[in-house]
Amino acid sequence: MKIAHEENKFTIQNFDKWISPAMLKKGKQYYDNNAVLDIGENQGNWTAEVEGSDLYNLTMSLKNDGEISEYFCDCPYDGDICKHLVAVFFAMREEIKKQKQAPKKGSKKNQFEDLLAKINVDEYREFTRQYASKSKDFKIAFEIFFADKDDRIDIGEKYTDLIRKLVKKHSSRGYVEYRESSALAKEVSKLIETGYQLTHKKNYRDGFAIAVSVLKEMMAVVTSCDDSNGSLSGTVFYAVELIDDIAKSDDAAIDMKGHIFSFLQTELNNKLYFDYGDFGYNLFAVFEDLAIQLNRAKEFLDFIDALLLKFTGEYGDYKRKFLKTSKIDFLKAIGRTDEAEALVQQNLEIESIRQGEINKAIDKKDFARAKKLANDGIRIAEAVKHPGTVKQWEKELLRIAVLEKDIPLVRYYCKRFAFDRRGLDREYYNQLKDTYNKEEWYAILEAHINETIQRITKDRKPGWGSLNSLLLEALNAVYIEEKYWDRLLALVKTEDGLEILMRYHSYLAPHYPEEMLQLYLPALMLQGDKASDRSQYTSLVGTMKKIIKDIPQSKDSVIAIAKSLKDKYPRKPAMIDELNGILK
């Protein structure tokens, strides 16, 4: 569920100031075309149906001062606020206006509440009996709500059946498509909310039963559906949270916690929990916490040892490391520090364990041990060809070099990290620069630039692009960092692509407006010739507007390009429509 903006107030009176004009326009069209089919309100909670390419369900929460605190639409739109929500906001605003204008009818209460007050117990029972015989969903909801009144009601079984029906409703040949995932997740989330309500009533047994039903059934769905927006995974996460809440509750009975412990002891043998998301790791954290609460250390440690045997091969490497570090942390938590320390020394190949030992050595100023640990880590990482881990330990050697004031070694590692193959790392670049005075740095920098030019010139192969393009890619970050605008311009001048030119616009346009304009004009025309859809036309016009804003003297020339493109492509109405935005 999406939470409304916190800064200032996003209200039903001013929502149109928060939403983009384009989305506002679409939503208003939906509202004007009567696409909002149904809208209702109960104590600040609004529900609505909007007809689009499908029928969408929406929920909104409104505070007394008009602030929109929550909103949700089950359409597939991935952004914050969709056109269906906007349409409903307009409808809500109008509905509230009507309510304020309507004449008040004395002190008459809400009709439904008034009716409830007039019905006696026997009439309640008769209605419930009759309606339950006609509606199975109502009967299930009734039994769940009053589950704590009858031990014979199996909440877990009923919820499992209910979830399976929901999955079937939103499935096509057993598969939940992307368009249906949000709607299914929304309905399942309501079931989880019932679980929370039961636990608030201290009915932990049935609350846990609901969590287990959601966990198992939705886990089966998540492993075979299109959950691109993560909404279905979210239901599994909320089920895990509910289990965790019950396990941590001071009011939950020891027997209840023991039941959860046994459930997790069995369920965590299912590898799927570890293969999809973090569910296995989150459930494991609950299991570990219960092992401490219930003083069941032996069972927990035996379970880890058994699970370690299941995660084999390279694919299970991360899981094995997790289990080993968890075992060490658990032993420390229960005061068995000698055993924990022995395991630490046996498992230094695990990066987090080695990192912890390096940190301890540095804290004790035992730099010799810290360096040995880092160098040993480098050898291990190199043997298994893990360059990222090699770099991690090299950074530790740099950290130690700084503490020992070993300037040559600081420079060595800073240079390695600053001029990374992926580009300039400014943090290490500036750290390297700080080790030299101004004159020394100039000499070092010029040597690096000349070395780069010579290397690229020598290594360049046919088909790699022009020499200047390769040099621009290699040296642009250094030139920008040192404000070598003339050198940057000399390389940029050889480019004709608008996208590349605009990459350096903010750096060069303030210093060389005329030179950059002469590069932009043919590039704009070329981009116009290549553009083939509205998004590209919109981007082109946006670039034109930016150039005019930043280089005011360019206005006539840029508009001339826009007119030329409009005349050249009279049969591209979308292009003409976008160009008119700059020609008006």
C-alpha positions in Angstrom: 0.0 0.0 0.0 1.3 3.4 -0.9 1.6 6.0 1.8 0.9 9.7 1.0 3.5 12.4 1.0 4.7 13.5 4.4 6.1 16.9 3.5 3.4 19.5 3.5 0.1 17.9 3.2 -1.3 15.9 0.2 -5.0 16.6 0.5 -8.2 16.2 -1.4 -8.3 19.9 -1.8 -4.8 20.3 -3.3 -4.0 17.0 -4.9 -3.9 18.6 -8.3 -0.8 20.6 -7.2 1.1 17.4 -6.4 0.4 15.4 -9.5 2.0 15.9 -12.9 -0.1 17.8 -15.5 0.0 14.9 -17.9 -1.4 12.4 -15.3 -3.9 15.0 -14.0 -5.2 15.4 -17.5 -5.6 11.7 -18.0 -7.4 11.2 -14.7 -9.7 14.2 -15.3 -10.7 12.7 -18.7 -11.6 9.4 -16.9 -13.6 11.3 -14.3 -15.4 13.4 -17.0 -16.2 10.3 -19.0 -17.9 8.8 -15.9 -15.3 6.0 -15.6 -15.7 6.1 -11.8 -18.5 3.5 -11.5 -18.9 3.2 -7.8 -17.6 5.2 -4.8 -18.3 4.9 -1.1 -17.0 6.0 2.3 -17.0 4.6 5.8 -15.3 6.6 8.6 -12.6 8.1 6.3 -12.0 4.9 4.3 -13.0 5.2 0.7 -13.5 2.5 -1.9 -14.1 2.9 -5.6 -14.3 1.1 -8.9 -12.9 2.6 -12.1 -13.5 1.2 -15.6 -10.4 1.3 -17.8 -9.0 -1.4 -19.9 -10.2 -3.6 -17.0 -12.3 -3.0 -13.9 -10.0 -1.7 -11.2 -10.5 -1.5 -7.4 -9.2 1.4 -5.4 -8.9 2.2 -1.7 -8.1 5.6 -0.1 -7.9 6.8 3.5 -8.8 10.4 4.3 -8.0 12.2 7.6 -10.4 14.7 9.1 -8.5 17.6 7.7 -8.7 16.2 4.2 -5.2 14.7 4.0 -5.0 11.7 1.8 -2.9 9.4 4.0 -3.1 6.2 2.0 -4.1 5.1 -1.5 -4.1 2.0 -3.6 -5.1 0.9 -7.1 -4.8 -2.7 -8.3 -4.0 -1.7 -11.9 -0.6 -2.7 -13.3 0.8 0.9 -13.3 4.3 0.9 -11.6 4.4 4.6 -10.7 3.2 6.4 -7.6 -0.2 7.7 -8.7 -2.1 6.4 -11.7 -4.9 8.0 -13.7 -7.5 5.8 -12.0 -6.5 7.3 -8.6 -6.7 10.8 -10.0 -10.2 10.2 -11.4 -11.3 9.0 -7.9 -9.7 12.0 -6.2 -11.8 14.2 -8.4 -14.9 12.1 -7.6 -14.1 12.3 -3.8 -13.7 16.0 -3.9 -17.1 16.4 -5.6 -18.7 13.9 -3.2 -17.4 15.8 -0.2 -18.6 19.0 -1.7 -22.1 17.5 -2.1 -22.1 16.2 1.5 -21.3 19.7 2.8 -24.0 21.4 0.7 -26.7 18.8 1.6 -29.1 20.0 4.3 -28.5 18.3 7.6 -31.4 16.1 8.9 -31.4 16.9 12.5 -29.5 14.5 14.7 -30.4 11.3 12.8 -27.6 8.7 13.0 -26.2 6.8 10.1 -29.0 4.6 8.8 -27.0 1.4 9.0 -25.8 2.0 12.5 -29.3 3.0 13.5 -30.7 -0.2 12.1 -28.2 -2.3 13.9 -29.2 -0.7 17.2 -32.8 -1.7 16.6 -32.2 -5.4 15.9 -32.4 -7.9 18.8 -30.2 -10.9 19.4 -32.6 -13.4 18.0 -33.0 -11.4 14.8 -29.2 -11.2 14.5 -29.0 -15.0 14.8 -31.8 -15.7 12.3 -30.2 -13.4 9.7 -26.8 -14.9 10.3 -28.1 -18.4 9.9 -30.0 -17.7 6.7 -27.2 -15.7 5.1 -24.5 -18.2 6.0 -26.6 -20.9 4.2 -26.6 -18.8 1.1 -23.0 -17.4 1.1 -20.1 -19.7 1.9 -17.7 -16.7 2.0 -19.8 -15.0 4.6 -19.9 -18.2 6.7 -16.1 -18.5 6.5 -15.7 -14.9 7.5 -18.1 -15.3 10.4 -16.3 -18.4 11.6 -12.9 -16.8 11.4 -14.0 -13.7 13.3 -15.4 -15.8 16.1 -12.8 -18.5 15.9 -11.7 -18.0 19.5 -15.2 -19.0 20.7 -15.0 -22.6 19.3 -11.9 -24.9 19.4 -13.4 -27.1 16.7 -13.0 -24.5 14.0 -9.8 -25.2 12.0 -8.7 -21.7 10.9 -5.7 -23.0 9.0 -7.8 -25.3 6.8 -10.4 -22.7 6.1 -7.8 -20.1 5.1 -5.9 -22.6 2.9 -9.1 -23.3 1.1 -9.9 -19.6 0.8 -6.4 -18.7 -0.6 -6.6 -21.5 -3.1 -9.9 -20.1 -4.4 -8.4 -16.6 -4.6 -5.4 -18.0 -6.6 -7.7 -19.8 -8.9 -9.8 -16.7 -9.4 -6.8 -14.7 -10.5 -5.0 -17.4 -12.5 -5.1 -18.4 -16.1 -4.3 -22.1 -16.5 -2.7 -22.2 -13.1 -0.5 -19.2 -13.7 -0.9 -15.7 -12.2 -0.1 -13.1 -14.8 1.4 -9.7 -14.0 -1.9 -7.9 -14.5 -3.6 -10.1 -11.8 -0.7 -10.1 -9.3 -1.6 -6.8 -7.5 -5.3 -7.7 -7.2 -4.5 -11.2 -5.7 -1.9 -9.6 -3.3 -4.5 -7.1 -2.2 -7.0 -9.8 -1.3 -4.5 -12.0 0.5 -3.2 -8.9 2.4 -6.7 -8.5 3.8 -6.5 -12.1 5.1 -3.1 -11.4 6.8 -4.7 -8.3 8.4 -7.3 -10.7 10.0 -4.3 -12.6 11.4 -3.0 -9.5 13.0 -6.5 -8.7 14.4 -6.6 -12.2 16.0 -3.2 -11.7 17.6 -4.2 -8.4 19.0 -7.0 -10.3 20.7 -4.3 -12.6 22.0 -5.6 -15.4 19.9 -2.1 -16.4 18.8 -3.0 -20.0 17.8 -5.4 -18.9 15.0 -3.2 -15.9 14.0 -0.3 -18.3 13.5 -2.5 -20.7 11.6 -3.4 -17.9 9.2 0.2 -16.9 8.8 1.2 -20.5 8.0 -1.6 -20.8 5.4 -0.5 -17.6 3.6 3.2 -18.5 3.9 2.8 -22.0 2.3 0.2 -21.2 -0.3 1.7 -17.9 -1.5 5.2 -19.4 -1.5 3.8 -21.9 -4.1 2.4 -19.0 -6.1 5.5 -16.9 -6.0 7.7 -19.6 -7.4 5.5 -19.8 -10.6 4.0 -16.4 -11.4 4.9 -13.0 -12.9 5.6 -11.1 -9.7 7.5 -8.3 -11.4 6.1 -5.6 -9.1 6.9 -7.7 -6.0 3.3 -7.6 -4.6 2.9 -11.3 -4.2 6.3 -11.7 -2.6 5.1 -9.0 -0.2 2.3 -11.2 1.1 4.9 -13.9 2.0 7.0 -11.2 3.7 4.0 -10.0 5.7 3.2 -13.6 6.8 6.8 -14.0 8.0 6.5 -10.7 9.9 3.3 -12.0 11.6 5.1 -15.2 12.7 7.9 -13.0 14.0 5.5 -10.8 15.9 3.9 -13.8 17.6 7.3 -15.4 18.4 8.5 -12.1 20.1 5.2 -11.5 22.0 5.6 -11.6 25.8 2.0 -12.7 26.0 2.3 -15.8 23.7 2.5 -19.0 25.7 5.6 -21.1 25.9 3.8 -24.0 24.2 2.8 -21.7 21.4 6.4 -20.6 20.9 7.5 -24.2 21.0 4.9 -25.0 18.3 6.4 -22.2 16.1 9.9 -23.5 16.8 9.0 -27.0 15.6 7.2 -25.7 12.6 10.3 -23.7 11.5 12.5 -26.6 12.2 10.6 -28.6 9.6 9.8 -25.8 7.2 13.4 -24.4 6.9 14.4 -27.7 5.3 12.6 -26.5 2.2 15.3 -24.9 0.0 12.7 -22.8 -1.9 12.6 -20.3 1.0 16.2 -19.6 0.5 16.1 -19.6 -3.3 13.3 -17.0 -3.7 14.0 -13.7 -1.9 15.1 -13.4 1.7 12.2 -15.5 3.2 14.5 -18.3 4.4 16.9 -15.9 6.1 14.0 -14.0 7.7 12.4 -17.2 9.0 15.8 -18.4 10.2 16.2 -15.3 12.3 12.8 -16.1 14.0 14.0 -19.7 14.6 17.3 -18.4 16.1 15.5 -16.0 18.4 13.1 -18.8 19.6 16.1 -21.1 20.2 17.5 -18.5 22.7 14.0 -17.8 24.3 13.3 -21.5 24.7 16.8 -22.5 25.7 16.9 -25.0 22.8 20.5 -24.4 21.8 21.4 -28.0 21.0 18.5 -28.5 18.6 19.3 -25.2 16.9 23.0 -26.0 16.5 22.3 -29.6 15.3 19.8 -28.2 12.8 22.5 -25.9 11.4 24.9 -28.8 11.0 22.3 -30.9 9.2 21.3 -28.0 6.9 24.9 -27.3 6.0 25.1 -30.8 4.5 22.2 -30.0 2.2 23.7 -26.8 0.6 26.4 -28.3 -1.6 28.3 -27.1 -4.6 29.1 -23.5 -5.7 25.4 -22.6 -5.8 25.1 -23.3 -2.0 28.2 -21.3 -1.1 26.4 -18.1 0.1 24.0 -20.2 2.2 26.8 -22.2 3.8 28.6 -19.0 4.7 25.4 -17.6 6.2 24.8 -20.7 8.3 28.4 -20.8 9.6 28.4 -17.1 10.6 25.0 -17.6 12.2 26.4 -20.5 14.2 29.3 -18.3 15.4 26.9 -15.4 16.3 24.6 -17.8 18.2 27.4 -19.3 20.2 28.5 -15.8 21.2 25.0 -14.8 22.1 24.6 -17.7 24.5 28.0 -17.1 26.1 30.0 -20.0 24.5 32.7 -17.6 23.3 35.6 -20.2 23.2 33.7 -22.4 20.7 32.7 -19.3 18.7 36.4 -18.2 18.5 37.5 -21.7 17.4 34.9 -21.6 14.6 36.2 -18.1 13.6 39.7 -19.4 13.1 38.4 -22.4 11.1 36.3 -20.2 8.7 38.5 -17.3 7.8 37.8 -17.9 4.1 34.4 -16.3 4.8 34.8 -12.6 4.0 32.6 -11.2 6.8 34.6 -13.3 9.4 38.0 -12.3 8.0 36.8 -8.6 8.0 35.8 -8.9 11.6 39.2 -10.2 12.5 41.0 -7.4 10.5 38.8 -4.9 12.4 39.8 -6.4 15.7 43.5 -6.4 14.8 43.3 -2.7 13.7 41.5 -1.7 16.9 44.3 -3.3 18.8 46.9 -1.6 16.5 48.2 -5.0 15.6 48.8 -3.8 12.0 51.1 -6.8 11.2 48.3 -9.3 11.9 45.8 -7.1 10.0 48.1 -7.0 7.0 48.7 -10.7 7.1 44.9 -11.4 7.2 44.4 -9.0 4.3 47.2 -10.5 2.2 46.0 -14.1 2.9 42.5 -13.0 1.9 43.9 -11.7 -1.4 45.7 -15.0 -2.1 42.5 -17.0 -1.5 40.4 -14.6 -3.6 42.9 -14.7 -6.5 42.9 -18.5 -6.4 39.1 -18.6 -6.9 39.1 -15.6 -9.3 37.1 -13.2 -7.2 38.4 -9.8 -8.3 35.8 -7.9 -6.1 37.0 -9.7 -3.0 40.7 -9.0 -4.0 39.8 -5.3 -4.1 38.0 -5.5 -0.7 41.3 -6.7 0.9 43.4 -4.3 -1.0 41.2 -1.5 0.4 42.0 -2.8 3.9 45.7 -2.6 3.1 45.1 1.0 2.0 43.3 1.6 5.3 46.2 0.3 7.2 48.7 2.2 5.1 46.9 5.5 6.0 47.0 4.6 9.7 50.7 3.8 9.5 51.3 6.9 7.4 52.9 4.8 4.6 52.7 7.5 1.9 54.2 5.4 -1.0 51.7 2.6 -0.3 48.8 5.0 0.1 49.7 6.4 -3.4 50.0 3.0 -4.9 46.6 1.8 -3.8 44.8 5.2 -4.4 46.1 5.2 -8.0 44.9 1.7 -8.6 41.4 2.5 -7.2 41.2 6.1 -8.7 41.8 5.1 -12.3 39.5 2.1 -12.3 38.5 0.5 -15.6 34.9 1.6 -15.0 35.9 5.2 -14.8 37.3 7.7 -12.3 36.7 7.1 -8.7 36.7 10.6 -7.2 37.1 9.5 -3.6 40.4 7.8 -4.3 41.4 10.4 -6.9 41.2 13.2 -4.3 42.9 11.1 -1.7 45.8 10.5 -4.1 45.9 14.2 -4.9 46.1 15.2 -1.3 49.4 13.3 -0.9 51.1 15.7 -3.3 51.8 19.5 -3.3 50.5 21.5 -6.3 53.6 21.3 -8.4 54.1 17.6 -7.7 50.5 16.9 -8.6 50.7 18.7 -11.9 53.6 16.6 -12.9 51.9 13.3 -11.8 48.7 14.3 -13.6 50.4 15.3 -16.9 52.3 12.0 -16.8 49.1 10.1 -16.4 47.4 12.0 -19.2 50.4 11.4 -21.6 50.6 7.8 -20.6 46.9 7.3 -21.3 47.1 9.0 -24.7 50.1 6.8 -25.7 48.5 3.6 -24.5 45.2 4.2 -26.3 47.0 5.3 -29.5 49.1 2.2 -29.5 46.3 -0.3 -28.5 43.5 1.1 -30.8 42.2 -1.4 -33.3 40.1 -0.9 -36.5 36.4 -0.6 -35.6 37.0 0.7 -32.1 35.9 4.2 -33.1 37.9 7.4 -33.7 41.0 8.1 -31.6 39.5 11.3 -30.1 36.3 9.4 -29.1 38.4 6.8 -27.2 40.4 9.6 -25.6 37.3 11.5 -24.6 35.9 8.4 -22.9 39.2 7.8 -21.1 40.1 11.3 -20.0 36.8 13.3 -19.7 36.5 12.6 -15.9 40.0 13.9 -15.2 39.5 17.0 -17.4 36.2 17.7 -15.6 37.7 17.2 -12.2 40.7 19.5 -12.9 38.5 22.0 -14.9 40.6 21.5 -18.1 37.8 22.9 -20.2 39.9 23.7 -23.2 41.2 20.2 -23.4 37.7 18.8 -22.9 36.3 21.0 -25.7 39.1 19.9 -28.1 37.9 16.3 -27.8 34.2 17.1 -27.7 34.5 19.1 -30.9 35.1 15.9 -32.9 31.7 14.5 -31.8 28.5 14.9 -33.8 26.0 12.9 -31.7 23.6 15.1 -29.7 23.5 12.7 -26.8 27.3 12.8 -26.4 27.4 16.6 -26.8 24.7 17.2 -24.1 26.7 15.0 -21.7 29.2 17.8 -21.5 26.8 20.7 -21.9 26.7 21.8 -18.3 30.5 21.9 -18.2 31.3 23.6 -21.5 28.3 25.7 -22.4 29.0 28.3 -19.7 32.6 28.7 -20.9 32.2 28.2 -24.7 28.6 29.1 -25.6 29.3 30.0 -29.3 31.5 27.0 -29.9 29.0 24.6 -28.4 26.1 26.2 -30.3 27.9 25.5 -33.6 28.1 21.8 -32.5 24.5 21.7 -31.4 22.8 23.0 -34.5 23.8 20.2 -37.0 23.4 17.6 -34.2 19.8 18.8 -33.6 19.0 18.4 -37.2 20.6 15.0 -37.4 18.7 13.9 -34.3 15.4 15.2 -35.8 16.1 13.1 -39.0 16.6 10.0 -36.9 13.7 10.4 -34.4 10.9 8.0 -35.1 8.4 8.2 -32.2 6.8 10.7 -29.8 9.2 10.0 -26.9 12.1 10.8 -29.2 10.4 13.9 -30.5 9.7 15.0 -26.9 13.3 14.4 -25.9 14.5 16.5 -28.9 12.3 19.4 -28.1 13.3 19.2 -24.4 17.0 19.5 -25.5 16.2 22.5 -27.7 14.5 24.2 -24.8 17.5 23.5 -22.5 19.9 24.9 -25.1 17.8 28.1 -25.5 17.6 28.5 -21.7 21.4 28.0 -21.1 22.5 29.9 -24.2 20.0 32.7 -24.8 21.6 33.9 -28.0 20.9 30.5 -29.5 17.1 31.0 -29.6 16.7 32.1 -33.3 19.1 29.4 -34.6 17.4 26.6 -32.6 13.9 27.8 -33.7 15.1 27.8 -37.3 16.1 24.1 -36.9 12.6 23.4 -35.4 10.9 25.1 -38.4 13.1 23.3 -40.8 12.2 19.9 -39.3 8.5 20.8 -39.3 8.6 21.7 -43.0 10.7 18.7 -43.8 8.3 16.1 -42.2 4.7 17.3 -42.8 3.5 13.7 -42.5 4.7 13.2 -39.0 1.9 14.8 -36.9 3.4 13.7 -33.6 6.7 15.4 -34.4 4.8 18.6 -35.5 2.8 18.5 -32.3 5.9 18.4 -30.2 7.8 21.0 -32.2 4.8 23.4 -31.9 5.6 23.5 -28.2 8.8 25.5 -29.0 7.5 27.4 -32.0 4.6 29.0 -30.2 
